[in-house]
C-alpha cells in the first residue's frame, strides 16, 4: 500500500480526515442518545469494547454512554482507527479510570448499525401507545410534542414498509372511497367485475385537540382528495401493528424518530 509523503498537504489531508471522523461521531452520537431514550431496553444491550494503550480489551460499555462522552467530552483524539481518551466533565470511558483508553471507530459504527437493525415499527408503537395512555389535557408540553412528532413519523413508516394496504387505517379509508365511487357510478351489470384506480399518498397521523379523549386522526390524499378517519388510540395502534408491526425501522430512519 502506498503512503503519502510527509509534507504540508499530507498534514492537511490527515487533519481533514480527523475532522470528518469527529463530525460523523457527533452526528451518530446525537441519534444514539435519542434512540436510547426512546428504546432504553433495546439499546442497552448494545455495547462496544474499550481498549487500553496496549490494545487489550479492558471493558465493554453501552452505546449510550459512548454517545454521552462524545457529546460532552472536553478532550478527544483520533489515532489510527481509534477514538482515544474520551473524558467528560463527570466520568471516564471506563469505571477504572486510566489514560489511553480508546474505542475502535469502525466497531462503534458497526454496533450502532446492529442495534438499529433489530428495531421494528412495533417497538415504536409500544412506546407511543404507552405515552398516549398517559396523555391528558394536563400533560407536559414535551410529552405532547413527542407524540405529535413521532405519530407523524409513523405515517411515513407505513408507506416505506412495502405499502401494505390490505390492513390498517389506510385500508379503511380506501374501502370507504371505493364504495363512494361505486355508488356514484352506474349500477353494475350482474356478473360485472369493476376495477378501481385509487392513488394515495403517505398517511399522516395526529392527535385530536381534545387530549383526554386520546383519539388519533388519520389524513391521506386519495385520488387528489383529502380523506380523514378518527380512531380511538387502542384500535389505531392495534391496526397499525397488525399491518406494519414487523417492518424494520432502519430503512426509514431518514424520518428520524424524535425524543423529548
N, C-alpha and C positions, 0 to 999 in steps of 0.2 A: 504494500500500500504506500503510495507516495505521500510525502508530508510537505506542508507549506514551509517555505524557508523563513527563518527568523527575520522579520522586518516590521516596519510600521503598519503596513497593510494587513499582515498576518495578525498583529495585535488587535487591530480594529475588527477583523473578522471574528476573532475569539470573543471580544467584548460584546459585539452584536449578538453572537450566539448565546452568551450567558444572559444577556438582557431578554432574549426571546424565551429562553428556558424559564426565567423568573416570571415573565408575563404569563406564560402558559400555566405555571404552577399557581399563580394567584387566581386566574380565571377559573381553573379547575377547582381550587380550594373553596372559592365562594360558593360554587354549586354543590360541592360535597357537604359543606356546612348546612346549606338549605335543606338538602335531601336528608341529612342526618337528623334534622329537627322534625321533618315530616314522617320519616320512616326509621325511627331510632332502633327498633329491634333488628330490622333487616341490615342496616348499615353498620350496626355494632359488631356484626360477625366478620366484617372485612378488616383485615389487619395487614400491616407491612413490616418487614424485618428492619431492625435497626442494627447497623454495623459499627464496630469501633474502628480505631485508627488502623488496625491490622486486618481489616476486612472480616473480622469474626462477628457472627450474629450474636448480639447480647440481649436483644429484647424484641418483642412484637407489639406494635401499638396500633390503635384504631385509626382508621382514615380520618375521622372527625378530629382526632387530637392533632394529627399532622396538619390538617387544614387550619385549625386554630393557631398553631405555631407559625404557619406560613403567613397568615393574615395579621398576626400581632408580633412578629419577630422584630428584634432590634439588631439582629445580625444574621446574614445568610451568605453562603459562598457556594459556588458551583465548581466542583473539581472532578474532571473526567465525567463519569456517568452519575456522580453522587451529588446530593444536596447536603451540605455539611453544616454542623453546628447551628441548628435551629434553636435559639434560646429566646424565649418570650420574656415578658416582664414578670411572669408568675412561675414558669416551670421550664425544665429541660426536656429534651426529646425522650429521655428515659427516666424511670423512677430512681435510677442510680446515676446521678449526675456525673458527667465527665466530659472533658473536651474531646473533640474529634469525632463525635457521634455523627452518623450520616444515614440517609436512606437512598436507595437506588431510584433515580428518576423514572426509568422505564418500568420498574416494578410497581412504583406508586401509581402511575397511569394505568398499568395493566390491571391492578387490583381495583381501581376505580371502575374500569370498564366491566370487570367481572361482577362487581357489586350491583351495577346498574342493569346488567343483563337479566337478573332474577326478578327485578321489579315488574309488576303487572298492573293493568288497569284495576284489578280487584284490590291491590294494595292501596291505590289512591282512593278508590271508592270506600274502603274501610275507614280511612282517615276522614273523608268528607262526611260519611254517614254519622260517625261519632260526633263530629263538630256540629252537624245540623241538629242532631238530637239535643245537644246542649244549648242550641240557639234560642234566644228570646229577644224581646224588644229592649231589654236592659243589657244585652251582651256588649262586651268591649268592642270598640270600633275595629281593632286589629283582627278579631275573630271574624267579623263580618267581611272585612276586606279579604282575608284568607279564603273564605268560602267563595266570594264573588270571583276572585282571580282564578281559583282552581276549578270552579264549575265551568268557567269559560274555556279553560284548558281541556277539560274533559270532553267538551263538544268537538274540539279538534281531533282528539284521540279516536273518537267514534268513526270519523271518516278516514283516518290513516290506518285503521285496523283491517283493511281489505274491504271496507264498505259493506259490512253485513247489514242488510236492511230487512231481513226476514224475521227479526225480533227487535224488541226495544221500542222506545218512544217514537223513533223515526218511522217505524213500520205503522204505528197507529195513525200518524199524520198522513202518510202516503195512502193507507187504506181509505181514510176519510176523503181525501182528494179524489181518489179513483171512483168512489161511489158518487161523489158530486158530479164528476164528468159524465159518468154513465147515465145518471138521472137527467142531466141537462140535454143529452143527445136523443136521437130517435130510438124508439123501442126496438130491442133486439129481435131478430128473426129467430124462431125456435131452432135450436141446434147451432146457432151462430157463435163463433168464438171471436171475441174482440181483444185487440192488443192496444194497450195504452202506453204512451211515452211520457214518463214522469222524470223530469230533470231536477235534482235537488242539490243545494249547496251544503256546506257543513252546518250542522245544527249548533245553536248556541243555547246554553243553559244558564239560567239566572235565578236568583232568589226573588220571590214575590215581596213587595214592600211590607206587608203585614208579617213580621218575622215570627210572631207567636204561632202562626198557622203552619209554618215550616213547609211551604209549598214551593215547588220548582216550576218555572216557566220554560218551555221548550219553544224556540223560534227557529224557523228554517224557510228558505226560499224554495218553493216548488213551482216549476214552470213559470218563474218570474214573479210569483205572488207570495207574499209573506203569510205563512201559516203558523199557528200557535197552539200550544197544548199546555194546560196547567195540571200538575200531578202532586199528590202527597209525596213527601220525601222518601218514605219507605218503599212505596210502589215504584217510584222513579229509580232509586238506586238498585232495587231488585231487578228491574227490567234491563237497565244498562249492564248490570253484572252478568245476567244470563246471555246477553247478546255479545258483549265485548270483554268480559272479565279476564279471560286468559291472554289477551293481547299484551305484548311486551311494551313497556314504556320507553325503552331505549330508542327505537326508531323515531319516536315522536318528541324527543326532548328538546327539539327546536321550539316547542311550545312551552318551554320550561315551567315546571310546577313551581309555585311561589309559596314561600313561608311567611309567617307573620313577622 
